[in-house]
Amino acid sequence: MGKVIQEVDVIAQFKYDGEIIPLRFQLINEDGKPEAYSIKGYKRIRHKSPYKSVDDILVISTTIVFECQVNVQDKLSIVRLYFQPEGHIWLLGID
């Protein structure tokens, strides 16, 4: 099971047709300092709902899930971004 960070800021592009493209996210590290990451690639995960994700998040029909590639310490890593439109909340799942 991955670790979930609930306090994450996300910069995203919203296209004319409603598609969301995640571009960057920022979180606060253990030292209390902000860390920003650029998303190098992403894939929207289509799902049947409701279900519990690998990060133990309840994904419902309105939840939008992205699998994103980011560079962490010069290594390409995969993280998951969850967007819950009803509360305008972004969650980050990391391994």
matplotlib code that plots the C-alpha trace (Angstrom):
import matplotlib.pyplot as plt

x = [0.0, 1.3, 1.5, -1.1, -0.4, -3.5, -2.0, -0.8, -1.0, -1.5, -1.1, -3.2, -4.5, -8.2, -8.9, -12.0, -13.6, -13.2, -10.1, -7.7, -3.9, -1.8, 1.4, 3.1, 2.5, 4.0, 4.1, 5.7, 8.5, 9.5, 11.6, 8.6, 9.9, 8.0, 9.1, 7.8, 7.8, 7.1, 5.0, 7.0, 4.1, 0.7, -2.0, -5.6, -6.8, -10.3, -12.2, -15.4, -16.5, -16.6, -13.4, -10.5, -7.3, -3.8, -3.4, -6.6, -8.6, -12.2, -12.6, -16.1, -17.6, -16.6, -13.0, -10.4, -7.2, -3.9, -0.8, 2.1, 5.8, 8.1, 11.8, 12.8, 16.5, 17.3, 15.2, 11.9, 9.2, 5.4, 2.9, -0.8, -2.9, -6.6, -8.8, -12.1, -14.2, -16.9, -14.4, -11.8, -9.3, -6.1, -4.5, -1.1, -0.3, 3.3, 5.0]
y = [0.0, 3.5, 6.6, 9.3, 13.0, 15.0, 18.5, 18.8, 21.8, 21.0, 23.2, 21.8, 22.8, 22.6, 22.2, 23.5, 20.1, 19.7, 17.4, 18.0, 17.9, 17.8, 19.8, 20.3, 19.5, 20.8, 19.3, 20.0, 17.7, 16.4, 19.5, 21.8, 23.0, 23.1, 20.7, 21.1, 18.4, 18.8, 16.0, 14.5, 12.2, 11.1, 8.6, 9.0, 5.8, 4.8, 2.9, 1.3, 2.7, 2.5, 0.8, 1.2, 2.2, 0.8, 3.9, 2.9, 5.8, 5.3, 6.1, 7.0, 7.9, 11.6, 10.9, 11.5, 9.4, 10.1, 8.0, 10.4, 10.2, 12.6, 12.9, 12.3, 12.6, 12.0, 8.9, 8.5, 7.6, 6.9, 8.6, 8.8, 12.0, 11.8, 14.8, 14.9, 17.6, 17.9, 19.4, 20.6, 18.3, 16.7, 13.7, 12.3, 8.5, 7.5, 4.1]
z = [0.0, -0.9, 1.3, 0.8, 1.1, 1.5, 1.5, -2.1, -4.4, -8.1, -11.2, -14.0, -17.4, -18.1, -21.8, -23.6, -23.5, -19.7, -19.9, -17.1, -17.7, -14.5, -15.0, -11.5, -7.9, -4.7, -1.2, 2.1, 3.0, 6.4, 7.1, 6.5, 3.2, -0.1, -2.8, -6.4, -9.0, -12.8, -14.3, -17.2, -18.4, -17.3, -18.0, -16.9, -15.2, -16.3, -13.6, -12.6, -9.3, -6.4, -5.5, -3.1, -4.8, -4.1, -1.8, 0.1, -1.3, -2.0, -5.7, -6.8, -10.2, -10.0, -8.9, -11.6, -11.2, -12.9, -13.0, -13.4, -14.1, -12.1, -11.5, -7.9, -7.2, -10.8, -11.0, -12.9, -10.4, -10.7, -8.4, -8.5, -8.3, -7.3, -8.1, -6.2, -8.0, -5.4, -2.9, -5.3, -3.5, -4.8, -3.1, -3.9, -3.7, -3.6, -3.1]

ax = plt.figure().add_subplot(projection="3d")
ax.plot(x, y, z, "-o")
ax.set_aspect("equal")
plt.show()
